[in-house]
Amino acid sequence: MIDEMGKSTEVLERLMSSYGVKTQKELALALGIPANNISGWTQRDSVPGNSIIKCALDTGADLQWLVSGELAKANSDAPHSLGQGKALYEEIMSNGGKPVLRRILDAYGFTLQKQLCDLLKISSGTVSTWVRRDYFPGDVVVTCALDTGVPLLWLATGKGINVESNDKTITASFIPRKNLTAGVLQDAASWNIDLSFIPHAMIEPLYVFSNVGSWIVDTGVTEISNGRWLLGIDNKFDVYDVAMLPGRKISVSNKASSFTCGAEEVSAAGKIVLTMDYNF
């Protein structure tokens, strides 16, 4: 999981940058662990998720950046009031076993442990061990946070977000997520978002993520009109701006291409409701 997202030496460099330290010994002190633990990480080329979580919550560093080097947003302001260092570590580790498993299942929208096992390709015995030993599966928590967009603080400690509110002041909900890669839409669990800021109701909202931007798409709207659309062309999908022309013709364009075709020559997967561009 974590070792698949970035080489250990690069992850360690980002951890040291976030804490503002220059040596592995200083990093070990910041993390509250023996220095030889870090030597073991480099030998195994794998950094434990527990330490990445601790750094993110300690320093406010962006989780995605710590793991993969993308979206560098490290800063020194911790976004919580749970303390730092040892106090924070003890808070995280006290939330292992069944409580953290429950939050992971809720984040993915699963009702069965088997669904989680199938997604992560792990055995049911592994999950049972978490519960039996009150274990905190840091790598899985990090993976879940990146997969679903659920706040790391809530996944790690159960604090910082109210998923169910009796007064219904919290309107966050999980919507399906798909990754768009080389024209292919791939299922990627779900995404947590408060849709109340969007001024009109959507029929079937979908979150689409790519390396150039991300979009909220209403897949319940498929009758092409003027606007921005998620279109399939010869079974390859991309986001395009569409303008209607006489004779059932449409003008289709994005940063990569521009052309005119018949409306029936493309497949409308949904209308774009919100575009989120990356500024880097």
C-alpha positions in Angstrom: 0.0 0.0 0.0 2.3 2.8 1.2 5.4 1.3 -0.3 3.6 1.2 -3.7 3.0 5.0 -3.6 6.5 6.3 -3.1 10.1 5.1 -2.4 11.0 5.1 1.3 13.9 7.6 0.9 11.6 10.1 -0.8 8.9 9.7 1.8 11.5 10.1 4.6 12.7 13.3 3.0 9.1 14.7 2.9 8.6 13.7 6.6 11.9 15.5 7.6 10.9 18.5 5.5 7.5 18.7 7.3 9.0 18.5 10.7 11.8 20.9 9.8 14.6 18.5 10.7 17.7 17.5 8.7 18.7 14.1 10.0 17.0 10.7 10.5 17.9 10.9 14.2 16.0 14.2 14.6 13.1 12.7 12.7 13.1 9.7 15.1 12.9 12.1 18.0 10.0 14.0 16.4 8.1 10.8 15.8 8.9 9.4 19.2 10.5 6.2 18.0 14.0 4.6 18.2 16.4 5.8 15.5 17.1 2.2 14.3 13.4 1.9 13.3 14.1 4.3 10.4 17.1 2.4 9.3 14.8 -0.7 9.1 12.3 1.3 6.9 15.0 2.1 4.4 16.2 -1.5 4.3 12.6 -2.7 3.7 11.8 0.3 1.4 8.6 0.8 3.3 7.5 3.5 5.7 4.7 2.6 8.2 1.4 4.3 7.7 1.2 5.1 11.4 4.2 7.4 11.2 2.9 9.1 8.0 -0.4 9.7 9.8 1.3 11.1 12.8 3.4 13.5 10.7 0.3 14.7 8.8 -1.6 15.4 12.0 1.4 16.8 13.8 2.5 19.3 11.1 -0.6 19.9 8.9 1.4 18.5 5.9 -0.8 17.3 3.0 -1.3 13.5 3.2 -1.2 13.0 -0.6 2.1 14.9 -0.7 3.7 12.9 2.1 2.8 9.6 0.4 3.4 10.4 -3.2 5.0 13.8 -3.6 1.9 15.3 -5.3 0.1 18.4 -4.1 2.9 19.7 -1.8 1.1 21.6 0.9 3.2 21.1 4.0 2.9 23.7 6.7 3.5 24.1 10.4 0.0 24.6 11.6 -1.6 21.5 13.1 -5.3 21.4 12.2 -6.5 20.0 15.5 -6.5 20.3 19.3 -5.4 16.8 20.3 -1.8 17.8 21.2 1.4 16.8 19.4 4.2 14.3 19.7 3.6 11.6 22.3 0.1 12.7 23.2 -1.0 12.6 19.7 0.6 9.3 19.0 -1.1 7.8 22.1 -4.4 9.2 20.9 -4.1 7.5 17.5 -2.9 4.2 18.9 -5.8 4.1 21.4 -8.2 4.1 18.5 -7.3 0.7 17.0 -9.2 -2.5 16.6 -13.0 -2.4 16.0 -13.5 1.4 16.2 -11.0 2.2 13.4 -12.3 -0.7 11.3 -15.9 0.7 11.7 -14.7 4.1 10.4 -12.9 2.5 7.5 -16.0 0.5 6.5 -18.2 3.6 6.8 -15.8 5.7 4.7 -15.9 3.2 1.9 -19.7 2.7 2.3 -19.2 -1.0 3.1 -21.5 -3.1 5.3 -19.3 -6.3 5.3 -15.7 -6.9 6.2 -15.5 -9.1 3.1 -16.0 -6.1 0.9 -13.0 -4.4 2.4 -10.9 -7.5 2.1 -11.9 -7.9 -1.6 -11.0 -4.3 -2.3 -7.6 -4.3 -0.6 -6.8 -8.0 -1.5 -6.2 -8.9 2.2 -7.4 -12.0 4.1 -10.3 -11.9 6.5 -7.9 -13.3 9.1 -5.8 -10.1 8.8 -8.9 -8.0 9.6 -9.9 -10.3 12.5 -6.4 -9.8 13.9 -6.9 -6.1 14.0 -10.0 -6.5 16.1 -8.6 -9.2 18.4 -5.3 -7.4 19.1 -6.8 -3.9 19.1 -4.4 -3.1 16.3 -4.3 0.2 14.4 -3.7 -0.5 10.7 -2.0 2.7 9.7 -1.3 1.7 6.1 -5.0 0.9 5.5 -6.1 4.2 7.2 -3.8 6.2 4.8 -5.1 4.2 1.8 -8.7 4.8 2.9 -8.2 8.5 3.3 -6.6 8.9 -0.1 -9.3 6.6 -1.7 -12.3 8.2 -0.3 -11.4 11.8 0.6 -12.7 11.3 4.2 -10.7 13.5 6.7 -7.7 11.7 8.1 -8.3 13.1 11.6 -11.7 11.4 11.7 -10.4 8.1 10.3 -7.5 8.1 12.8 -9.2 9.2 15.9 -13.0 9.4 15.3 -12.9 13.2 16.0 -13.0 16.2 13.8 -16.1 15.3 11.7 -19.7 14.4 12.6 -20.8 11.8 10.1 -24.3 11.5 11.5 -26.0 14.5 13.0 -29.4 14.4 14.7 -30.1 18.0 13.9 -29.0 17.4 10.3 -26.7 20.4 10.3 -24.1 18.2 8.7 -24.9 17.6 5.0 -21.8 15.7 4.0 -22.4 12.5 2.0 -20.5 9.9 0.1 -20.8 9.9 -3.7 -19.2 7.4 -6.1 -15.7 8.2 -7.4 -14.1 7.2 -10.6 -10.5 7.9 -11.8 -10.1 9.0 -15.4 -6.9 7.6 -16.8 -6.0 7.5 -20.5 -9.7 7.8 -21.4 -10.8 5.0 -19.1 -13.1 5.5 -16.2 -12.1 3.2 -13.3 -14.1 2.7 -10.1 -12.4 4.2 -7.0 -14.7 3.7 -4.0 -16.4 6.9 -2.9 -15.8 10.6 -2.0 -17.1 12.5 1.0 -18.5 16.0 0.2 -21.0 18.5 1.4 -23.2 19.1 -1.7 -25.2 21.8 -0.1 -23.0 24.5 -1.6 -24.2 23.5 -5.1 -27.3 25.6 -5.8 -29.4 22.9 -7.5 -30.2 19.3 -6.8 -28.4 16.6 -8.8 -29.9 13.3 -10.0 -26.9 11.0 -9.8 -23.7 12.9 -8.6 -20.3 11.4 -9.5 -16.8 12.5 -8.6 -14.3 12.1 -11.4 -10.6 12.5 -10.7 -7.6 12.8 -13.1 -4.1 14.1 -13.0 -5.1 17.4 -14.7 -8.3 18.2 -12.7 -11.4 16.8 -11.1 -15.1 17.3 -11.6 -18.5 16.7 -10.0 -20.7 15.2 -12.7 -24.4 14.6 -12.8 -24.7 11.3 -14.6 -28.5 11.5 -14.4 -28.4 14.2 -17.2 -27.6 12.7 -20.6 -29.5 14.9 -23.1 -26.7 17.0 -24.6 -27.1 20.8 -24.4 -24.7 23.8 -24.2 -22.2 23.4 -21.3 -19.4 21.2 -20.1 -19.8 17.4 -20.4 -18.1 14.1 -19.7 -18.3 12.5 -23.1 -17.3 9.1 -24.5 -15.9 9.1 -28.0 -15.1 5.6 -29.4 -15.3 4.3 -25.8 -12.7 6.9 -24.6 -13.9 9.4 -22.1 -12.8 13.0 -21.5 -14.3 16.4 -20.4 -15.3 18.7 -23.2 -17.1 22.1 -23.6 -20.1 21.6 -25.9 -21.9 24.2 -28.0 -25.1 23.2 -29.9 -25.1 24.0 -33.7 -28.0 23.8 -36.3 -28.8 20.4 -37.7 -28.1 18.4 -34.5 -24.4 19.3 -34.9 -22.3 20.1 -31.9 -19.0 21.9 -31.4 -16.8 20.0 -29.0 -13.5 21.3 -27.5 -11.0 21.1 -24.7 -7.4 21.9 -24.2 -6.3 18.9 -26.3 -8.7 19.1 -29.3 -11.5 20.8 -31.0 -14.0 19.4 -33.6 -17.5 19.4 -34.9 -19.7 16.2 -35.1 -23.2 15.0 -34.9 -24.7 14.9 -31.4 -25.4 11.1 -31.9 -21.7 10.5 -32.6 -20.7 11.0 -28.9 -21.9 9.3 -25.7 -22.9 11.7 -22.9 -21.9 10.2 -19.6 -23.1 13.2 -17.6 -23.1 17.0 -17.4 -20.3 18.7 -15.4 -21.6 20.6 -12.4 -18.3 21.7 -10.9 -14.8 21.8 -12.2 -11.8 21.8 -9.8 -8.5 22.7 -11.5 -5.0 22.2 -9.9 -2.9 25.2 -9.4 0.7 23.9 -9.6 
